[in-house]
């Protein structure tokens, strides 16, 4: 569940509404190793890799936008939505088949609070 939460956090840093999240995302500018960056690197062409290399980690708004445009070209938002839905189903299955000693309702309640969260 922690990985699921972190991937959501990486996505929201890039695509979240600052009015909802309470912060401006800076992962691209700070050159963080995010889920989005890793997914991009696993899908890019050599030309797209150069775009990432030149723009990722820059504080120039045009460079940040170029990275976001590349994420769009790579359809990373859809990839995230698929990951989110698949992870939710996998986690529900793990919770439901866990041992009788685990508080299933607590895990399900927490999972439902973070599923498709906006902040």
C-alpha positions in Angstrom: 0.0 0.0 0.0 3.0 2.3 0.6 4.2 1.9 -3.0 0.6 2.7 -4.2 0.6 5.8 -2.1 4.0 7.0 -3.3 3.1 6.5 -7.0 0.0 8.5 -6.4 2.1 11.2 -4.7 4.5 11.3 -7.7 1.5 11.6 -10.1 -0.2 14.4 -8.1 3.0 16.3 -7.9 3.0 16.6 -11.7 -0.7 16.6 -12.5 -2.5 17.6 -9.3 -4.4 20.8 -8.9 -2.4 23.0 -6.4 -5.7 24.3 -5.0 -6.5 20.7 -4.0 -3.1 19.4 -3.1 -2.0 22.5 -1.2 1.4 22.7 -3.0 3.0 23.4 -6.3 4.7 20.3 -7.6 8.5 20.5 -8.0 9.6 16.9 -8.6 10.7 17.7 -12.2 12.7 20.8 -11.1 14.3 18.9 -8.2 15.3 16.0 -10.6 13.6 13.5 -8.4 13.5 9.8 -9.3 9.7 9.5 -9.6 7.5 6.8 -10.9 6.7 9.0 -13.9 10.3 9.6 -14.7 11.1 5.9 -14.4 8.1 5.0 -16.7 9.2 7.6 -19.2 12.8 6.3 -19.3 11.5 2.8 -19.9 9.5 4.0 -23.0 11.4 6.8 -24.6 13.1 6.8 -28.0 16.7 8.0 -28.1 15.5 11.4 -29.2 13.0 11.6 -26.3 15.7 10.4 -23.9 17.8 13.5 -24.9 14.8 15.7 -24.3 14.5 14.4 -20.7 18.3 14.7 -20.2 18.3 18.3 -21.3 15.1 19.4 -19.5 14.7 17.2 -16.4 16.0 19.0 -13.3 15.8 22.5 -14.8 13.9 25.2 -13.0 13.0 26.9 -16.3 9.2 26.7 -16.7 9.7 26.0 -20.4 11.8 23.0 -19.6 9.4 21.7 -17.1 6.6 22.0 -19.6 8.7 20.2 -22.2 9.0 17.2 -19.7 5.2 17.3 -19.1 4.6 17.4 -22.8 6.8 14.4 -23.2 4.9 12.6 -20.5 1.8 13.4 -22.5 3.3 11.9 -25.7 4.2 8.8 -23.8 0.6 8.6 -22.4 1.7 8.4 -18.8 -1.5 9.6 -17.4 -3.4 6.6 -18.8 -0.6 4.4 -17.7 -1.0 5.8 -14.2 -4.8 5.3 -14.2 -4.3 1.7 -15.3 -1.7 1.2 -12.6 -4.0 2.8 -10.0 -7.0 0.6 -10.9 -4.9 -2.6 -11.1 -3.2 -1.8 -7.8 -6.5 -1.2 -6.1 -7.9 -4.6 -7.2 -4.6 -6.3 -6.2 -4.6 -4.7 -2.8 -8.3 -5.5 -2.1 -7.5 -9.1 -3.0 -4.5 -9.2 -0.6 -6.6 -7.7 2.2 -9.5 -10.1 1.6 -7.2 -13.2 1.6 -5.0 -12.1 4.5 -4.9 -14.0 7.7 -7.8 -13.7 10.1 -5.7 -11.8 12.6 -5.3 -8.8 10.3 -7.9 -6.0 10.8 -9.3 -6.2 7.2 -11.8 -3.4 7.7 -9.1 -1.0 8.8 -7.0 -1.8 5.7 -10.0 -1.5 3.4 -11.0 1.8 4.9 -7.5 3.2 4.5 -7.3 1.9 0.9 -10.6 3.5 0.0 -9.5 6.8 1.5 -6.4 6.9 -0.8 -7.9 5.4 -3.9 -8.3 8.1 -6.6 -7.3 10.8 -4.1 -6.8 14.3 -5.3 -4.4 15.5 -2.6 
